[in-house]
Amino acid sequence: MNAPVSADVPTKQPFVRQVPIRFSHCDPAGIVFFPQYLVMFNQLVEDWFNEGLQVPYAHMIERRRIGLPIVRLECDFKAVSRMGEQVAMSLVVERAGTRSITLALACRGGQELRVASRQVLVFTDLQTHRAIDIPADVRSRL
């Protein structure tokens, strides 16, 4: 049975990081190969845990054995990004449920939206691979 979703997400302030587009992000045409955006978004989530929430991501995975897989993913690719550019990657919490969070992520070059993504991530026990409640320390920082 799905638990009710909380509408009490305290802030909609985005967590933002500037990211240089590197050679390793690009295809032979010199533009970001689309799966690389998902890698960059995942890195943004890690940075958000480490710096924004002050919850060490590696510690959560390795010691606490809590995973955070994506169970729903939507992406809209609006414009290309090229090697050498600097883009702003942003993350906003849209919803926090009992066991999952919904994130709105974006990549912008200046004012131009390049990619928009919505992701639902579920907290899981890495021993059983079953969903667990959002840990109290994470919930308190959301």
Buried (B, 14 or more C-beta within 10 A) or exposed (E): EEEEBEEEBEEEEBBBBEBEBEEEBBEEEEBBEEEBBBEBBBEBBBBBBBEBBEBBBEEBBEEBEBBBEBEEEEBEBEEBBBBEBEBBBBBBBBBBBBBBBBBBBBBBBEEEBBBBBBBBBBBBEBEEEEBBEBBEEBBEEB
